[in-house]
Amino acid sequence: MSDYLRERFEDVDLTPGQGRISATISIGLGLLAVLAGFCFLYPELFTTPEFRGFYNATLLRGVLFAGIAVAFVAGFISVFRHSDRRYGLAGMVLACMAALLGSGRLDVPPLDGRSLYAGFDYFILTLLVLALVFIPLERIYPKDRDQRVLRRGWITDMKYFLFSHVGVQLISFFTVIPIQVFLHDHVHRGFQQWVAAQPLWLQFLELLVVVDLASYWIHRAFHEVPGLWKFHAVHHSSERLDWMASSRLHLVEIIANRFAGYLPIFVLGFAPSAVYAYLVFISFHAIFIHANVRFRFPGVRWLIATPEFHHWHHSSEDEAVDKNYAAFLPIYDKLFGTLFMPDRLAARYGTRASTRVPEGVVRQFSFPFRRDKTPRP
């Protein structure tokens, strides 16, 4: 089934006038509207507890039905313009299903965060915002002009994106909760109070410096420790970079990265508002540096990680391998001898031929646990 999806829906030509753009909009919005409909029907199961208190049900229902209308109209257009009418019809059916589901009530009060839930709302809102920002940005300022929006591998990356947002509770269970339990009786409360009393802008900068140092070394370990490399090779298996490629991360690496990042945050006791600002900023930045954009940022590129900097980290060119580990501050790569920034842009991505990562999320998840010895790149 996965091979069929890749054959039919990857590397798709979206040249206007063929009905493919309208089909993509119809099916895409239709699927998101169905997920949103489940959020209205069963909010206690499919919405994020921390978000529920901010929702205006009337406004959100209006947005939902507007999206349903667009999906239905786009599907209707595709029926008459696409060579295969089934795509348009599928989008229209999804829109109708969403309309039925969306009649539910979103009136569940905020619940204890420990209750079981799947964050469909988090996935939908984040995907829509990022798509509206990065798809036009990559079309207007592309690094690779020939790369398509629905390029090869986007379905795999979308599955990773879905899991990392819907499964946020599971990820927190293996990261935040163990840290909180372990540090409960092993932290200096007075020092934490002093840190939290600092100006928020200063805490934000301190977070960038401290967390990036931890991220540098955990990232470097995933490259240079053979047993860890196989987990990280999944991320490097993307041969085409864009904003979706940042989501391709093995669960073990997600947990390790979150643990390494959250540990100094909880040890030092930064104020929650500073932490939230940092997490929003660094999450957006992580997506931006994978984007298919040609920005070079002269001067600034030596101070903060840019798409040019991180694209070289993903390059499979010999001289670029095991370089540019920093998530945000290239100074760490300069200090520890891993900086690589020539006066040109990276041209080739992926792992070396000696590391062959299979296609598909399930096979990529099991890849690091195989007994065969796969060399590092």
N, C-alpha and C positions, 0 to 999 in steps of 0.2 A: 504493500500500500504506500509506503514512504517513497519507494522508487517511482511509483506512478505519479505521486504528487510532485516530485522533483521534475519529472519529465514534462508534466502538463503545465505547471505553474511557476517554474523557475526560468530565468533568463528570457522573460517575456518582452516582446516588442510592444511598447505602448505608444506607437506613433498615432497621432490623432486621426480620426476618421474611420477607424476599423472596428469601433465598438468595444475595444478592449479596455480603454480607460473607464468607460461607463460600467462595464462588467466588473472591473476591479473595485470601483467605488461602491457598487451595489452589494457585492458579496462581502467586502470588507466592513462596510457600515452595517450590513445586515447581521453579520456575526457578532460585532460589538454590541449591536442593539439587543440581540438575543441574550447575551451575557448581562447587559444592563437590566433587561426584563427580569432575569432571575434575581438581580439585586433588589428590585422592587417587590417581587413576590416573596422572597425569603431573605430579608435584610439581615436577620440574625445569623445566617449561615454564610452569606456571600459579600458582606460589606465589612470594612475595617472598623473596629470599635472606636479607635481614636478619631475617626473622621465623622462618625454619625452625628455628633452634636453640631457640626457645621453645615449639614445639608439642609437645603430648602427644597422640600419634596415637590412643591408646585413648580418651582423653577426647573428642577432637574427633569420632571416629567415632561415639561414643555420642550426642553432640549432633546430628550429622548424621542419624542414624537416628531420633532423636526428632522432628526437624523433618520428616522424610519421613513418619512416622506421622501427625503433625498434618495435613500436606498431604493425605494420602490420606483421612483421616477427614473433613476439611473438604470435600473434593471429593465424597465419598459423601453428605454432608448436602445439598450444593448440588444434586446430581442430583435429589433429591426435593422441593426447595423452590424452586429457580430455574425461571423459565418456559422457559429454554433449557438443557437438560441437557448440552449440549456443553461448557459451561464447567467443570462439575464433573468430567466425564469427562476433559477436558484436564488438569486438576490431578492426577487420579489417575494418568494415563499418565505425566506428568512425575515423579511420586513413584516410580513403578516404574522409570523410566529411571535416576533418581538412585540407587536402591537397587542397581542393577546396577553403575553406575559407582563407587559408594562402596566396593566390595569391594577397591579397589586399596590399595596400601601407601604410607603417608606416612613414608618412612624415608630420604629423600634428605638428606644432610648439607648444611650451609650451603655455598653455592658462591660463586665470585667474582661480585661484583655486576655485572660487565661482561657476564656471560652474558645471552643474550636470554631474556626472560620476560614474561608478562602477569600482573599482580597481581590475579588473581581473588579470592584470599584477602583482600587488602586491601579490595577492593570489597565483598565479602560481609560481613566483620566490621564495617566502618564503616557500611554501610547498615543492618544490623540494630540496632546500638547507637543510631544517630541516630534511626531510626524509632521505637524503643521509648521514646526520650526525648521527641521533638518531636511525634509524632502525638497522644499523650495531652495534652501541654502545650497544643497548639493547640486541642484539643477542649474543655479545661476553661477556658482563659483566652483565648478567641478575640477578635481585634480585629474581624474580619469574621465574624459568626456564620453567614452564609449560604454561606460558602466551603466547598466540599467537599474531602475528603481527596484524591480523584481528580479535582481541578479541571482546568479547561481548561489545557493546556500542560504537564501533569506528565510526559507521555511524552517530550517534547523535553528537559525538565530531567533526567529520568532517564538519557537517552542521554549528556548532558553529564557527569553524575555518574559514569557508567560509564567514559567515556573518561578523565576526570581521575584516576581511581583505577587502572584497568587500564593506562593509558598513562603511569604515573608515570616509568618508565624513559626513555621518549621525551622527556618534559618535562625531566627531569634532564639529558639529553644536550645540550639547547639552553640550559640555564641554569647548573647547578652546574659541569659539566665545563669550559665556556669560561672561567668565572670563575677556577677553580682553575689552569688552564693560564696564563692571562694574569697572574695575581697571584703565580705561583710565585716569580719573581725580583724582585718589585716590592713587597714588604711589609716592614715593620719588625718583625723577629722579637722584638726585645726589648720593644717596645711591646705586641705581641700576648701575650707571656708575662705582662706586667703586668696586662693586661685579664683574661686567663684565670685569674689568681691571686686575683681579687677574689671576695668571697662570692657564691654563686650567686644569692641573692635580689637583690643589687645588679646583677648582670649581666642578670637577667631584666628589671628595671626599665629599665636602659639600652637593652636591645633594644627595648622598647616605644617609648621616646622616639626613638631613632635610626631604626629601621626605619619607624616611622609617618611621620616627616618625609619620608623618601624616597617612601613610598607616597602621601602627600598630593600631591606634585608630579607623580608619574607619573599619578595618577588625574586630577588637574586638566588635565594635558596631553591626556589621552584625551577630555576634554570640550571643550576650547577650541581644539585644533588640528583643523581640518576633516578632514584625512586620517586622523587617529586616531579621530575621533568615530565613524566608520562601524563600526569594530571594537567600540567600547564600546557602541554602540547595540544590539548583539545582547543584551547584559546587560540593558539597559533595556527591551527588548521585552516583558518579562514584565508583564502587566497585572494579575496576581494574585501577591501575595507570600506565600511560606511558606518553610519550611526548605529545600525543594528548589530554590527560585529562585536561591539563591546559586551554584549549579553552572553556570548558563547564562553561560558566558564563551567568547569566541572564542579559538582557540589562540594567535593572535598576542598577545592581551592577557594570557593566562596566562603566556606566556614573558616578556613585558615586566614584569609584576608580580613574577614570581619573581626575575628578574634584578635588578630594583631593590631587592628585599628581601634577597636573598642577598649582594649586593655589599658592603654595610656589614658584614654578619655575617662574611664572610671577610676583609675588610680589617682589621677591628678584632680578630679572633681570639678571639671568645667561646668559652668552654668548650662542648664538645658537649652536656653535660647541660643547660646553660642554654639552648642553642639548641633542643634537643628539647622542653623544657618550654615554651618560647615558642611553637614551632610547633604543639604540641598545643592550647595555650590559644587562640592567635589563630585557629586553624582552627575550633574550636568556637564562638568568639565571632563569626566571620564568618557562620556558619550561624544563630546565635541572632538577630543583628540583622536578618535577613531574615524571621524567623518571623512567622507570623500570630498575634501575641499583643498584648494591650492594656496591658502593663506600661508605666508612665511613669517610675518611679524619680525622684521629686522630689529635687532637689539633686544627686544622683549623675549625672543626665542631662547636667549641664554639665561633668562631669569626664571621663566615659568615654562612648563611643558606645553608644547603646541602640537597641532596635528603633524607638522613636519618632524618634530622630535620623536613622537610616538610611532609614527609610520616607519621610521628607521628601526625602531625596536621590533616591529613586526616583519621587517624585511628578511628575506631568505638569502640575500647577497652575502657572500662569505665574510666580508669585512664588517658587516653590521650585526652578526650573530653575537648574542650575549652582551648587548649594549643597551644603554638608556633605560635603566630599571626604574628610575624615579617616577612617581605618579604625578607629581606637581612641581618639584624643585630640582632642576638639572644640576644644581650645585652639588648634590650628593654624588651624582655620577662623576662630576669633575673631581671631587675630593677622593673618591675611591677608584678612579681610573677606568670608568666604564662609559665615558661620554663619547658619542660618535655623532657628528653633525657636519657632514661635508657640504659643499656649496652646490648641492643639487637635491632633488627629491627622490625618495625611494621609488623603485620601478617594479619590484617583484616581492610578493608576500607569501607567507606560508612556512611550513617546516621544510627542512631538507629532505631529500629523497630517502635518507636513512631512517626517517621517522614517518611512518605511514599511518595516519589516523583515519579510521573508517568514517563513512558517512552515517548520519543519523544519530539522534540523541541517545537512544538505548545502547547502540554499539559503542558510542563514544564514552558513555558512562562506565561500561565494563572494560574498555580498552586498558586503563592503567592496572587492572587487576589480573591481566593475562600473565601467564608464566614465561612467555617468550621474552627474551632480552632485546628491548628496542633501544638503540643508541640515542644519545642526545643529539641535537642538531649541531 
